[in-house]
C-alpha cells in the first residue's frame, strides 16, 4: 500500500461523517426497492448516503452516480434470459462450435508463456480459463461496452427481485473507481454490470482481480495477463484443486458452477476445455 492510499481512508471516513451530519441522513442501509421507475430518484439519493456511510469517497459517488437514471431495458433482459433454457446440445452448438474451438487453440499458442505462469501460480489449467474467455466474450470481440455499468447496476439494485445482491455490486463498482483501477468512463459492459473480457461482476473484481502484468492496475478490459490470471484466481478462490479432473461429478466441476450457475454453461466449459486438453 502506498503512503498516499494509507492516508486516504481516514480522510474519507471523516468526510463521510460530516456529510451524513449535514444531510441529516441515517447511515443505515437503504431499505426501499421498487418495480418501476417511480421511486428510483428517491432510492438513488438514499443509496448515495449508504455509499458515504460505507466509506466510499464523495468524489467517486459523484463520478459514478450523478445523472444516472432508471433503465427499463435492463429489467426486460433480467426477466428474459432465454439462452440458459436451451438443452446442452442446443447451447453448445449455438455458443461454441468448431470456429470458437479453433480460436481457443490459437490463443493458447499466442499466450503460452502467460498461461504457463498462470497455471504455476494458481493451479488452474489453461484450457479452463481459455474456454471461459471464449465463451464469455469470444476473446474480447463481443465486449461492445454498450451499457453503462453504473446505470445497469443501479437499476437492478433498485429493482426488488435481487436488490440486496446488486446493491453490493453497485457499492463495489464505486470502490473500483475510488481505488483508481478503472476510470468511470471505462465502466461500460454487459447489461447486468459485467466488466471486461471474462465478464467479472464488481464484487468478484474487488476480491479476485490481480495485476499480472505489473503495471499497477487490475485491468480486465485491455490486459490479457490480468484477464487470464484474475479468472484463474477466482476459480482458485472457490476451491479449484490443481491437477484434478473437471469432469461432471468432480470437485472442480462444482467450482465451475461458482462461475456460472447454469448447468448448460457449466457443462459447456467442461466439454470445451476437455477438447482443448486432448490436443495440447
ABEGO torsion letter per residue (X at the ends): XBAAAAAAAAAAAAAAAAAAAAAGBBABBBABBBABAAAAAAAAAAAAAAAAAAGBBAAAAAAAABGBBBBAAAAAAAABBAAAABBAAAAAAAABEAAAAAAAAAAAAAAAAAAAAAAAAAGBBAAAAAAAAAAAAGGGAABAGABBAAAAAAAAAABAAAAAAAAAAAAAAAAAAAAGABBAAABBBBAAGBBEAAGBBAAAAAAABBBAAGAGBBBAAABAAAAAAAAAAAAAAAGBBBGBBABBGBAAAAAAAAABABAAAAAAAAAAAAAAAAAX
